[in-house]
Amino acid sequence: MKVKRGVITGIIGPNGAGKSTALKTMYGFLTPSRGTVNLKGERVNGLTPSQMVARGVSFVPQNRSLFNDLSVEDNLHLGCWHFRRDRARVSRAMDRVYEMFPVLRDKARDLAGTMSGGQQRFLELARSMVLEPEIVLLDEPTAMIAPKLSRELYDFIATLPEHGVTVVLVDQNVRQCAAVSDHIYVLDLGATRAEGSSEDFGDDEDLKAMIQEWLDYEID
């Protein structure tokens, strides 16, 4: 699997295919028993998530990761932990994410746990962005989110390459993932079954048939 700079790479597949495992291995939560993980030509097997953060990689997990009893602003400040002693950078990072997510500025003093699921997801994404990352790993970003907020979240994800951010995206929503991704990998039981551009994905009837086995709705 290869991720090109400045694009969105989507990873799809049935439950248990290894999609989240792939992201966790890239980020250092898991260490591969064989093979290598390379970042800009450097072997990074065995590095911790904090070391990956130092290399410009952030991660938004599938399960909620906010501190519900802390304010929105405090959750964002925790995202700045790696450079917390650089007050100028912290201030710049906070201003940047508030510009990107105006709703969070309005709710800065609210407890994170009082927000809707969709708003919490935006907060988690904003917390990853305070790092000014080169790469963002997104694991099921729209899971259990209302359709309207899901579309808004994907609209934002689509703009990340414009901000110089490379995206690796895992999602069960094949339509959304295919629509936003520049390149797609299809995993099954930990192996790459197919890959290609979004155009290739749309024209591959065999791939459509395979995906229909995973999902209840018909692929257009």
N, C-alpha and C positions, 0 to 999 in steps of 0.2 A: 504494500500500500504506500502510495506517495502522495504528498500534499504539496501543491504548488503555492508559491507565495502570491498573496493578493487575490485569492479566489475563495469561493465557498465549496468545500468538499463534503458531500453528503454520504452517510453510511446508513443503509437500510437492510432489513432482513427480518425473519420471523423472531418471535420471542425465544431467547436462549441461543441466538446465533453468535453472540460474542461481541455485540456492538458496544455496549457499555464497558465490557472488559477491555476492548481495544483502546478506548479513551483513557481508562484508568491506567493502562500500561504505558501509554504515551506520556501521561502526566507524572508517573512515578509512584502511584498508589500500589501498583503491582510490578513485580520484576519478572521479565520473561525468562522461562526456563531454557529457551534457546532462541536464536535469532538476535537481531539488534534493533535498537531504536536510535535513529540519527536525527539530530537537529542542526540544520545548516552545516552538514558535513561532520559534526562532532558526535561521537557515540555517547549517549546519555543513559544507557542501561544502569540501573541502580541509583540514579540521582533521586533525591527526595522531592516532593511537591514544592517545598520552599526553595529548593535550588532551581527548579523549573521556573518558578516565579521570577527569580533573579535573571533568568534567561529570556524573559518576556513572554511567558506562557501563562494563561489563566484558564480556570476550569469552572464551569457552572454545572453542578451535579443534578441528577434527575430528582432526587429527594430534596425537600426543603432544607436549607442550610442557614437560615437567618436566626438571629437571636431575638426572639419574639418580644422579650421584656426590655429590649433596648430600643431607642428611637431610630428612625430612619437614618438620621445624620450619624449616630453612633455606629450603626452597621456599616455605613460608608467609610467612616474613619477606620474601622477595623480592616477594611480593604487596603488601607494605606500603611498597614503595620510594617511592611518591609522597608519603607522609607520614612517612618514616623518622625525621625529626628530632623528631617528636611522640611521645615515648616512652609517654606515657599512652594515646594513641590506639592505638599499636601493641599495647600490653599488653591493652587492651580488645578490640581486634579479634581477637587470638589467643585470648583466653578465649572469645569469642563463637563462633568457628568450632570450637573444641574441644568446646563444648557441643553444637553442631549435628552434629559428626562425632566421636563419642567414640572410634571406632576409630583415628583419627589421633592422638589424645592418647596412646594406648597404644603407637603406633609412632613417636612424635615423634623418637626418636634413630636410627631405622632409615633406611638409604639408600632414597631413593625408587625406585631401580631394582630393589630386591629385592621390591617389592610386586607383587601380582597386577595384571592389567590393569584389573579393576574397581576395586580399591583406588586405583590411580593416577588413575583417572577421578574418583573422589571427592576426591582430593587436588587435582586441577586445579579442580574446582568450588569446593572450600574456599578455594583461593588467590584465586579471583575474588570470593569472599564477604568476604574480609578488607577489601576496599575499601568495604564497606557500600554496595553500588551501588543505584541506583534502577532500573537496567535491566541485565539479563544477556542476552547473545546466546549461544546454545548451538548449536554446529554438530555434528550427528550424535553426541550424547553417549553413545549406547549402541553405537556401532560396535565390533565385535569384542569384545564383553563377554558373558559367560555370562548365560543367561536370568534366573537368580535375581538376580544383581547388577543386571541391567538393570531388573528390576521394582523393586528397592530404590531405584535411582537415580531412576526415574520417580515413585515414591512421594514422594521428597524434592522433586523438581522441582514436583510438584503443590502443595506447601506454601509455595513461595516467595512467592506473592502475599500469604499471611498474614503474611509478614515485611516487607511493603511493597515487594516486588521485582516489577517488570514483566519478563516473560520473552518473548523471541522465540526460537522453537525450530525448528530444521531437523532432520528425521529421515526416513530411508528406511522406518522401521518405521511404516507408516501407521496400523495399529491403535493402537499406543501413543500416537502423536502425536495422533490424533483423540480418544482417550479423555481425554487430559490438557488439550487445548487448548480455550479458550473461543471462539476464532475461528480459522478456517483459510483460508489462501491456497493455491491450486494453481497452480504455475508450470510453464510449458513454453516452452523456447527464450527465456527471459528475459521472457516476458509472463505476466500473470495470466490464467489460463484460467477460473478460478472462485473464488468466496469465499463464506463463510457461517459460521454458528455450527456447533458440533459436531452439533447436532440437524439442521441443514440438510444437513450432510455425510452423516449417516447415512441420510437419506431420499432422497438424490439418486441414482437408479438410473443415470443417464447418467454421473455422476461415478464411481460404482462400476465401471462397465464400462470407463471410461478408465483407472482405476487398475489394473484387472486386467491391462491390457496391459503394465504396468510390472513387476508382481510375479508370482512363481510360485505363490503360494498364493491361495486364494479369499477374497474379502472377504465376511464374514458380513452 
